[in-house]
Amino acid sequence: MNQDPVNVYNLKKHIMPQLMLLVLLPFCLNAKQITTVARDAPVGKVHIYKHEGDTAREIEIFFPKNHDPTTKAVPGIIMFHGGGWGGGHRKQFRYLCHYFSTRGLVAATVTYKLASKAGAKNGKGTESRKRVCITDAKSAIRWYKQNAEKLGIDPRKIVAGGGSAGGHISLLATTNPGLNDPEDTKKYDTTVAAYLLFNPALSVADAKDSEVDFLQHLKGDLSPAIVFFGSKDRWLKNGWKVARAKLASLKIADSIDIRIAEGQDHGFFNKQPWSDVTLIEADRFLKALGFLKGVPTLIMPKTGEKLEKR
């Protein structure tokens, strides 16, 4: 059959460029776009853990496949996003929560009240704006424990954590006996069994307000933790250096697993391949505590990124 020369021309003019674009597209994606694709995660089931006026505070929960709360209680994870106490979104930890749900845990990421940039002030002007974040975090943890049976969680095996400001918030919410919402039930405490901390933003300046100063609430019974920092992160040399010294003085430094990403800055764990590298180490940490079984289902990158233990 003879081909219509007009159709052949149209094929070359209109179809071929599109085919070439499809072939070349993977090579045109920049690293940031590839990272975004790699970190896409499904949305969890949203619950409301408290109300403040007309505002609902939400907790987004990821469950293992075929999870049946009536027959099995598994460890739970509750994460708090970063953002300088005044920004950020719970979606930061969807990837982590989804991953650990595939490993058999119930995992949650929390929306909390963001601090006003103006900050709260008391008579002496020393009250930190960070207080409101910690109060909401305590409410979320209490709700998680209160609903443990419905969610299929073992309340004795809850892991808390967060990134940057969220790391600070998770530590204060679980160690400071104050900053409670008067509307919360006091039947459930906010202590946890372990921590997953991604460059926690601890500052010596927090000493101005004891309610937000982790060092003033740090005691010898602190639960085990794994802590991730980039070697270029200023928070590593700021509050964490002081916290590490106090951990040593309390003789509990050995229970804190510190992992350093050489050459990386603050928030390095938010991008691939570091997201997977840190999750693999967090997985191994939780397995050592008896919270997980088997081996990580993520694969270490072939590009050689690794964490140094200190």
Order of alpha helices (4+ residues) and beta strands (2+ residues): alpha-alpha-alpha-beta-beta-beta-alpha-beta-alpha-alpha-beta-alpha-beta-beta-alpha-alpha-beta-alpha-beta
